[in-house]
Amino acid sequence: MEQTPMNPSSARKNFYRLLKEVNENHREVEIVSERSENNAVLISLEDWRSIQETLYLEETGVLDKVREREQDSSEFIDVDDIDWEEL
């Protein structure tokens, strides 16, 4: 279920409820101003850290290695058998 964007006044009025919701539901809240340069998104800290980790893994090429291994092999690879220095 997609949420309707909120205006800043409504977001400010409901801020603590929104904090609870984004943490419980892991769904972002879009805050949209009449002035388009003032738009924002509210997400949980856990979700933000997850996004940052994914971006880091993508940037460093680790996700490419994971994708390669998924395509090259249908067999299970034990995490202890991975040469992490190669990554």
N, CA, C and O atoms as CSV, one atom per row, in Angstrom:
chain,resi,resn,atom,element,x,y,z
A,1,MET,N,N,0.836,-1.177,0.000
A,1,MET,CA,C,0.000,0.000,0.000
A,1,MET,C,C,0.882,1.242,0.000
A,1,MET,O,O,1.693,1.429,0.908
A,2,GLU,N,N,0.732,2.077,-0.996
A,2,GLU,CA,C,1.548,3.267,-1.142
A,2,GLU,C,C,0.970,4.410,-0.325
A,2,GLU,O,O,-0.240,4.637,-0.320
A,3,GLN,N,N,1.845,5.123,0.363
A,3,GLN,CA,C,1.391,6.241,1.175
A,3,GLN,C,C,1.274,7.499,0.334
A,3,GLN,O,O,2.016,7.694,-0.629
A,4,THR,N,N,0.331,8.347,0.713
A,4,THR,CA,C,0.190,9.652,0.083
A,4,THR,C,C,1.239,10.582,0.671
A,4,THR,O,O,1.429,10.601,1.887
A,5,PRO,N,N,1.921,11.350,-0.164
A,5,PRO,CA,C,2.903,12.294,0.373
A,5,PRO,C,C,2.246,13.274,1.352
A,5,PRO,O,O,1.077,13.630,1.201
A,6,MET,N,N,3.012,13.698,2.348
A,6,MET,CA,C,2.520,14.649,3.350
A,6,MET,C,C,3.153,16.007,3.112
A,6,MET,O,O,4.256,16.107,2.574
A,7,ASN,N,N,2.454,17.036,3.511
A,7,ASN,CA,C,3.068,18.362,3.471
A,7,ASN,C,C,3.853,18.555,4.771
A,7,ASN,O,O,3.594,17.855,5.750
A,8,PRO,N,N,4.796,19.481,4.799
A,8,PRO,CA,C,5.641,19.662,5.983
A,8,PRO,C,C,4.859,19.974,7.259
A,8,PRO,O,O,5.235,19.507,8.335
A,9,SER,N,N,3.797,20.742,7.164
A,9,SER,CA,C,3.012,21.077,8.359
A,9,SER,C,C,2.394,19.836,8.974
A,9,SER,O,O,2.429,19.653,10.190
A,10,SER,N,N,1.832,18.989,8.137
A,10,SER,CA,C,1.235,17.744,8.621
A,10,SER,C,C,2.299,16.816,9.190
A,10,SER,O,O,2.074,16.166,10.211
A,11,ALA,N,N,3.445,16.751,8.545
A,11,ALA,CA,C,4.545,15.908,9.028
A,11,ALA,C,C,5.035,16.408,10.386
A,11,ALA,O,O,5.304,15.606,11.280
A,12,ARG,N,N,5.151,17.708,10.544
A,12,ARG,CA,C,5.599,18.284,11.813
A,12,ARG,C,C,4.598,17.972,12.925
A,12,ARG,O,O,4.986,17.626,14.041
A,13,LYS,N,N,3.308,18.097,12.610
A,13,LYS,CA,C,2.257,17.836,13.588
A,13,LYS,C,C,2.240,16.378,14.032
A,13,LYS,O,O,1.903,16.079,15.178
A,14,ASN,N,N,2.603,15.469,13.124
A,14,ASN,CA,C,2.543,14.026,13.379
A,14,ASN,C,C,3.920,13.387,13.482
A,14,ASN,O,O,4.055,12.180,13.284
A,15,PHE,N,N,4.938,14.173,13.786
A,15,PHE,CA,C,6.316,13.707,13.706
A,15,PHE,C,C,6.595,12.445,14.519
A,15,PHE,O,O,7.187,11.499,13.997
A,16,TYR,N,N,6.184,12.412,15.774
A,16,TYR,CA,C,6.490,11.249,16.618
A,16,TYR,C,C,5.749,10.007,16.145
A,16,TYR,O,O,6.290,8.904,16.218
A,17,ARG,N,N,4.540,10.164,15.668
A,17,ARG,CA,C,3.796,9.030,15.099
A,17,ARG,C,C,4.503,8.529,13.841
A,17,ARG,O,O,4.613,7.322,13.627
A,18,LEU,N,N,4.981,9.453,13.012
A,18,LEU,CA,C,5.695,9.076,11.793
A,18,LEU,C,C,6.991,8.343,12.116
A,18,LEU,O,O,7.335,7.364,11.454
A,19,LEU,N,N,7.718,8.819,13.145
A,19,LEU,CA,C,8.944,8.120,13.557
A,19,LEU,C,C,8.644,6.676,13.926
A,19,LEU,O,O,9.365,5.759,13.534
A,20,LYS,N,N,7.579,6.488,14.679
A,20,LYS,CA,C,7.199,5.133,15.091
A,20,LYS,C,C,6.823,4.290,13.871
A,20,LYS,O,O,7.236,3.136,13.759
A,21,GLU,N,N,6.048,4.861,12.972
A,21,GLU,CA,C,5.597,4.123,11.782
A,21,GLU,C,C,6.749,3.698,10.880
A,21,GLU,O,O,6.795,2.547,10.444
A,22,VAL,N,N,7.682,4.608,10.591
A,22,VAL,CA,C,8.770,4.232,9.678
A,22,VAL,C,C,9.656,3.160,10.284
A,22,VAL,O,O,10.250,2.362,9.558
A,23,ASN,N,N,9.753,3.132,11.604
A,23,ASN,CA,C,10.547,2.097,12.266
A,23,ASN,C,C,9.816,0.767,12.344
A,23,ASN,O,O,10.441,-0.286,12.223
A,24,GLU,N,N,8.524,0.794,12.540
A,24,GLU,CA,C,7.751,-0.452,12.638
A,24,GLU,C,C,7.458,-1.058,11.273
A,24,GLU,O,O,7.537,-2.275,11.103
A,25,ASN,N,N,7.119,-0.214,10.296
A,25,ASN,CA,C,6.661,-0.702,8.996
A,25,ASN,C,C,7.748,-0.721,7.925
A,25,ASN,O,O,7.566,-1.322,6.866
A,26,HIS,N,N,8.864,-0.074,8.194
A,26,HIS,CA,C,9.954,0.033,7.208
A,26,HIS,C,C,9.440,0.585,5.878
A,26,HIS,O,O,9.839,0.140,4.802
A,27,ARG,N,N,8.544,1.566,5.986
A,27,ARG,CA,C,8.027,2.256,4.803
A,27,ARG,C,C,8.361,3.724,4.936
A,27,ARG,O,O,8.164,4.330,5.989
A,28,GLU,N,N,8.869,4.285,3.857
A,28,GLU,CA,C,9.253,5.684,3.886
A,28,GLU,C,C,8.028,6.595,3.897
A,28,GLU,O,O,6.939,6.203,3.475
A,29,VAL,N,N,8.228,7.810,4.386
A,29,VAL,CA,C,7.207,8.845,4.343
A,29,VAL,C,C,7.769,9.980,3.502
A,29,VAL,O,O,8.814,10.546,3.823
A,30,GLU,N,N,7.075,10.304,2.435
A,30,GLU,CA,C,7.486,11.378,1.555
A,30,GLU,C,C,6.893,12.684,2.073
A,30,GLU,O,O,5.690,12.770,2.322
A,31,ILE,N,N,7.732,13.688,2.233
A,31,ILE,CA,C,7.285,14.994,2.684
A,31,ILE,C,C,7.508,15.958,1.529
A,31,ILE,O,O,8.640,16.221,1.122
A,32,VAL,N,N,6.404,16.475,1.013
A,32,VAL,CA,C,6.444,17.268,-0.210
A,32,VAL,C,C,5.943,18.679,0.065
A,32,VAL,O,O,4.834,18.878,0.559
A,33,SER,N,N,6.770,19.634,-0.260
A,33,SER,CA,C,6.449,21.041,-0.086
A,33,SER,C,C,5.928,21.613,-1.392
A,33,SER,O,O,6.154,21.052,-2.464
A,34,GLU,N,N,5.242,22.712,-1.295
A,34,GLU,CA,C,4.802,23.395,-2.515
A,34,GLU,C,C,6.010,23.838,-3.326
A,34,GLU,O,O,5.960,23.912,-4.554
A,35,ARG,N,N,7.087,24.129,-2.625
A,35,ARG,CA,C,8.345,24.500,-3.283
A,35,ARG,C,C,9.147,23.220,-3.473
A,35,ARG,O,O,9.656,22.657,-2.503
A,36,SER,N,N,9.261,22.767,-4.686
A,36,SER,CA,C,9.840,21.445,-4.964
A,36,SER,C,C,11.258,21.258,-4.446
A,36,SER,O,O,11.690,20.119,-4.267
A,37,GLU,N,N,11.989,22.322,-4.203
A,37,GLU,CA,C,13.363,22.155,-3.712
A,37,GLU,C,C,13.414,21.813,-2.226
A,37,GLU,O,O,14.496,21.602,-1.679
A,38,ASN,N,N,12.264,21.756,-1.572
A,38,ASN,CA,C,12.231,21.463,-0.143
A,38,ASN,C,C,11.612,20.109,0.181
A,38,ASN,O,O,11.105,19.917,1.286
A,39,ASN,N,N,11.642,19.183,-0.743
A,39,ASN,CA,C,11.077,17.857,-0.507
A,39,ASN,C,C,12.067,16.961,0.236
A,39,ASN,O,O,13.280,17.156,0.168
A,40,ALA,N,N,11.514,15.965,0.952
A,40,ALA,CA,C,12.374,15.060,1.719
A,40,ALA,C,C,11.669,13.715,1.893
A,40,ALA,O,O,10.491,13.556,1.570
A,41,VAL,N,N,12.437,12.752,2.417
A,41,VAL,CA,C,11.901,11.430,2.726
A,41,VAL,C,C,12.342,11.083,4.141
A,41,VAL,O,O,13.500,11.285,4.507
A,42,LEU,N,N,11.408,10.559,4.933
A,42,LEU,CA,C,11.706,10.124,6.293
A,42,LEU,C,C,11.754,8.598,6.294
A,42,LEU,O,O,10.789,7.935,5.915
A,43,ILE,N,N,12.896,8.049,6.728
A,43,ILE,CA,C,13.042,6.594,6.831
A,43,ILE,C,C,13.682,6.266,8.177
A,43,ILE,O,O,14.238,7.140,8.843
A,44,SER,N,N,13.597,5.007,8.563
A,44,SER,CA,C,14.201,4.592,9.830
A,44,SER,C,C,15.724,4.578,9.700
A,44,SER,O,O,16.264,4.457,8.601
A,45,LEU,N,N,16.396,4.702,10.828
A,45,LEU,CA,C,17.855,4.649,10.844
A,45,LEU,C,C,18.339,3.285,10.359
A,45,LEU,O,O,19.330,3.197,9.634
A,46,GLU,N,N,17.643,2.226,10.756
A,46,GLU,CA,C,18.017,0.872,10.314
A,46,GLU,C,C,17.957,0.758,8.792
A,46,GLU,O,O,18.859,0.196,8.172
A,47,ASP,N,N,16.897,1.291,8.197
A,47,ASP,CA,C,16.768,1.244,6.743
A,47,ASP,C,C,17.837,2.093,6.066
A,47,ASP,O,O,18.391,1.692,5.042
A,48,TRP,N,N,18.130,3.261,6.630
A,48,TRP,CA,C,19.161,4.133,6.079
A,48,TRP,C,C,20.525,3.431,6.086
A,48,TRP,O,O,21.263,3.476,5.101
A,49,ARG,N,N,20.843,2.787,7.204
A,49,ARG,CA,C,22.128,2.073,7.286
A,49,ARG,C,C,22.186,0.920,6.290
A,49,ARG,O,O,23.237,0.648,5.711
A,50,SER,N,N,21.077,0.256,6.095
A,50,SER,CA,C,21.015,-0.837,5.126
A,50,SER,C,C,21.260,-0.314,3.709
A,50,SER,O,O,21.991,-0.929,2.933
A,51,ILE,N,N,20.658,0.801,3.386
A,51,ILE,CA,C,20.868,1.421,2.070
A,51,ILE,C,C,22.331,1.804,1.900
A,51,ILE,O,O,22.920,1.559,0.847
A,52,GLN,N,N,22.918,2.404,2.930
A,52,GLN,CA,C,24.321,2.807,2.862
A,52,GLN,C,C,25.241,1.597,2.676
A,52,GLN,O,O,26.204,1.657,1.911
A,53,GLU,N,N,24.943,0.507,3.374
A,53,GLU,CA,C,25.750,-0.699,3.243
A,53,GLU,C,C,25.651,-1.271,1.826
A,53,GLU,O,O,26.654,-1.680,1.241
A,54,THR,N,N,24.440,-1.294,1.290
A,54,THR,CA,C,24.241,-1.796,-0.072
A,54,THR,C,C,25.003,-0.935,-1.071
A,54,THR,O,O,25.653,-1.462,-1.973
A,55,LEU,N,N,24.929,0.376,-0.918
A,55,LEU,CA,C,25.664,1.272,-1.817
A,55,LEU,C,C,27.171,1.047,-1.712
A,55,LEU,O,O,27.875,1.059,-2.723
A,56,TYR,N,N,27.664,0.844,-0.497
A,56,TYR,CA,C,29.090,0.580,-0.306
A,56,TYR,C,C,29.500,-0.728,-0.986
A,56,TYR,O,O,30.521,-0.786,-1.671
A,57,LEU,N,N,28.703,-1.766,-0.794
A,57,LEU,CA,C,29.021,-3.060,-1.405
A,57,LEU,C,C,28.972,-2.970,-2.929
A,57,LEU,O,O,29.770,-3.607,-3.618
A,58,GLU,N,N,28.051,-2.194,-3.444
A,58,GLU,CA,C,27.961,-1.986,-4.892
A,58,GLU,C,C,29.188,-1.211,-5.384
A,58,GLU,O,O,29.791,-1.567,-6.396
A,59,GLU,N,N,29.544,-0.165,-4.670
A,59,GLU,CA,C,30.664,0.695,-5.047
A,59,GLU,C,C,31.990,-0.056,-5.036
A,59,GLU,O,O,32.846,0.187,-5.887
A,60,THR,N,N,32.166,-0.960,-4.085
A,60,THR,CA,C,33.439,-1.675,-3.960
A,60,THR,C,C,33.509,-2.924,-4.832
A,60,THR,O,O,34.557,-3.565,-4.903
A,61,GLY,N,N,32.415,-3.278,-5.493
A,61,GLY,CA,C,32.418,-4.429,-6.386
A,61,GLY,C,C,32.058,-5.745,-5.730
A,61,GLY,O,O,32.019,-6.774,-6.405
A,62,VAL,N,N,31.794,-5.742,-4.441
A,62,VAL,CA,C,31.467,-6.982,-3.743
A,62,VAL,C,C,30.162,-7.571,-4.278
A,62,VAL,O,O,30.054,-8.787,-4.437
A,63,LEU,N,N,29.172,-6.725,-4.555
A,63,LEU,CA,C,27.900,-7.253,-5.071
A,63,LEU,C,C,28.077,-7.889,-6.446
A,63,LEU,O,O,27.374,-8.842,-6.781
A,64,ASP,N,N,29.007,-7.370,-7.245
A,64,ASP,CA,C,29.283,-7.990,-8.544
A,64,ASP,C,C,29.801,-9.412,-8.355
A,64,ASP,O,O,29.411,-10.329,-9.079
A,65,LYS,N,N,30.690,-9.583,-7.366
A,65,LYS,CA,C,31.222,-10.925,-7.078
A,65,LYS,C,C,30.113,-11.867,-6.616
A,65,LYS,O,O,30.065,-13.029,-7.020
A,66,VAL,N,N,29.234,-11.364,-5.776
A,66,VAL,CA,C,28.114,-12.182,-5.295
A,66,VAL,C,C,27.230,-12.586,-6.467
A,66,VAL,O,O,26.826,-13.744,-6.571
A,67,ARG,N,N,26.932,-11.646,-7.341
A,67,ARG,CA,C,26.099,-11.950,-8.520
A,67,ARG,C,C,26.777,-12.986,-9.421
A,67,ARG,O,O,26.119,-13.894,-9.928
A,68,GLU,N,N,28.091,-12.849,-9.618
A,68,GLU,CA,C,28.832,-13.809,-10.430
A,68,GLU,C,C,28.727,-15.214,-9.847
A,68,GLU,O,O,28.481,-16.178,-10.573
A,69,ARG,N,N,28.912,-15.323,-8.553
A,69,ARG,CA,C,28.855,-16.630,-7.898
A,69,ARG,C,C,27.459,-17.235,-7.991
A,69,ARG,O,O,27.314,-18.449,-8.139
A,70,GLU,N,N,26.440,-16.398,-7.905
A,70,GLU,CA,C,25.069,-16.888,-8.014
A,70,GLU,C,C,24.808,-17.429,-9.413
A,70,GLU,O,O,24.125,-18.443,-9.564
A,71,GLN,N,N,25.339,-16.771,-10.434
A,71,GLN,CA,C,25.128,-17.197,-11.814
A,71,GLN,C,C,25.983,-18.402,-12.190
A,71,GLN,O,O,25.541,-19.275,-12.937
A,72,ASP,N,N,27.212,-18.445,-11.668
A,72,ASP,CA,C,28.150,-19.498,-12.031
A,72,ASP,C,C,27.869,-20.831,-11.367
A,72,ASP,O,O,28.290,-21.876,-11.864
A,73,SER,N,N,27.171,-20.805,-10.267
A,73,SER,CA,C,27.027,-22.038,-9.514
A,73,SER,C,C,25.650,-22.151,-8.894
A,73,SER,O,O,25.112,-21.197,-8.330
A,74,SER,N,N,25.103,-23.332,-9.015
A,74,SER,CA,C,23.830,-23.580,-8.345
A,74,SER,C,C,24.065,-24.326,-7.034
A,74,SER,O,O,23.127,-24.623,-6.294
A,75,GLU,N,N,25.333,-24.623,-6.762
A,75,GLU,CA,C,25.643,-25.352,-5.538
A,75,GLU,C,C,25.925,-24.389,-4.393
A,75,GLU,O,O,26.241,-23.220,-4.617
A,76,PHE,N,N,25.812,-24.873,-3.195
A,76,PHE,CA,C,26.050,-24.100,-1.986
A,76,PHE,C,C,27.544,-23.860,-1.811
A,76,PHE,O,O,28.354,-24.770,-1.990
A,77,ILE,N,N,27.898,-22.633,-1.462
A,77,ILE,CA,C,29.289,-22.304,-1.163
A,77,ILE,C,C,29.349,-21.895,0.294
A,77,ILE,O,O,28.666,-20.960,0.711
A,78,ASP,N,N,30.157,-22.587,1.062
A,78,ASP,CA,C,30.318,-22.283,2.474
A,78,ASP,C,C,31.059,-20.954,2.618
A,78,ASP,O,O,32.051,-20.710,1.930
A,79,VAL,N,N,30.576,-20.111,3.506
A,79,VAL,CA,C,31.180,-18.802,3.700
A,79,VAL,C,C,32.656,-18.917,4.081
A,79,VAL,O,O,33.437,-18.020,3.767
A,80,ASP,N,N,33.049,-19.988,4.743
A,80,ASP,CA,C,34.451,-20.183,5.118
A,80,ASP,C,C,35.339,-20.493,3.910
A,80,ASP,O,O,36.560,-20.361,3.989
A,81,ASP,N,N,34.733,-20.901,2.800
A,81,ASP,CA,C,35.501,-21.225,1.596
A,81,ASP,C,C,35.740,-20.022,0.688
A,81,ASP,O,O,36.456,-20.137,-0.307
A,82,ILE,N,N,35.161,-18.886,1.009
A,82,ILE,CA,C,35.320,-17.693,0.171
A,82,ILE,C,C,36.639,-17.026,0.487
A,82,ILE,O,O,36.980,-16.826,1.653
A,83,ASP,N,N,37.383,-16.680,-0.556
A,83,ASP,CA,C,38.643,-15.952,-0.390
A,83,ASP,C,C,38.313,-14.460,-0.347
A,83,ASP,O,O,38.215,-13.803,-1.384
A,84,TRP,N,N,38.145,-13.938,0.867
A,84,TRP,CA,C,37.711,-12.549,1.052
A,84,TRP,C,C,38.793,-11.559,0.613
A,84,TRP,O,O,38.484,-10.415,0.281
A,85,GLU,N,N,40.039,-11.984,0.607
A,85,GLU,CA,C,41.128,-11.106,0.156
A,85,GLU,C,C,41.019,-10.849,-1.345
A,85,GLU,O,O,41.436,-9.797,-1.830
A,86,GLU,N,N,40.464,-11.803,-2.073
A,86,GLU,CA,C,40.308,-11.684,-3.535
A,86,GLU,C,C,39.285,-10.606,-3.875
A,86,GLU,O,O,39.372,-9.979,-4.931
A,87,LEU,N,N,38.324,-10.391,-2.994
A,87,LEU,CA,C,37.280,-9.418,-3.250
A,87,LEU,C,C,37.849,-8.037,-3.121
A,87,LEU,O,O,37.130,-7.054,-3.299
